């Protein structure tokens, strides 16, 4: 299926509007959030975009959280080391 130029613009606009909508109402302070379900954060040690400190900050709001660090992965851990 070939997408027309107009279709591509519509898809892009929808994606941008999603993030705009997120910013329309203030978020509650992170201290008010709790994640009760078991949570695994998988992080690539070669990630050039996100700070490793975000893992510990995220785990602080998880009741049952743990992390797994992949040595050879970048931001795209699922593509870099899919079998790990």
Order of alpha helices (4+ residues) and beta strands (2+ residues): alpha-beta-alpha-beta-alpha
